[in-house]
Structure formats: structure tokens, C-alpha cells
Amino acid sequence: MFEENVRQFLSNPLNWIFACVQDNKIIGFAYGYKLNHLDNNGNMLYIHEAAIPPQYQRQGIGFQIINGIKNA
């Protein structure tokens, strides 16, 4: 069910998910939406949720995810 929800979410080109994967396991993620500025001067990203399981926190994973999003 989760995978189908993700596929459906990503079928909208304005939606995105950025994940950190280690040994085929997601150890952190962020997802959100691309939004237009009201003045039509480019787009912005809205981060709806970001999460890192407790055992992977305080290791820079969230920092890497945010930097990855900024550089994508």
C-alpha cells in the first residue's frame, strides 16, 4: 500500500521525495511540493515532512538531505 501511495504521489510532476538509502533501507527522507511564487518569478520548494529514525539521528543525514534538495 505504501509503495502505491508513493507512486501516486510522484505521478504529479510538482511533488517530490528525496531519500537517503543505506544497504537498500531508507534511513531518512523529505518530501514536498514545488510551488509557484505569486509574482511568477520562479518556483520554490515546500518541504512538507522530513524524518530520520532515532538510531540514525545526529549523524548529519538530515543535513545531507537538505543539501541534496538544495543542489538538485
Secondary structure, 3 states (H helix, E strand, C coil): CHHHHHHHHHCCCCEEEEEEEECCEEEEEEEEEEEECCCCCCEEEEEEEEECCHHHCCCCHHHHHHHHHHHC
